[in-house]
């Protein structure tokens, strides 16, 4: 009986560890996607500003 308790304890310990690793990975993925979308949005705004600037210069 003692061996069964030790096995279950070890098994649950690994399950908790796996859950923590999955949670950290999910948070990292979510933050990475958010930062990438933010960077892409900033780049699009910058390209628009550059295009409007070039258009106003060539129009003059």
Secondary structure, 3 states (H helix, E strand, C coil): CHHHHHHHHHHHHHHHHHHHHHHHHHHHHHHHHHHHHHHHHHHHHHHHHHHHHHHHHHHC
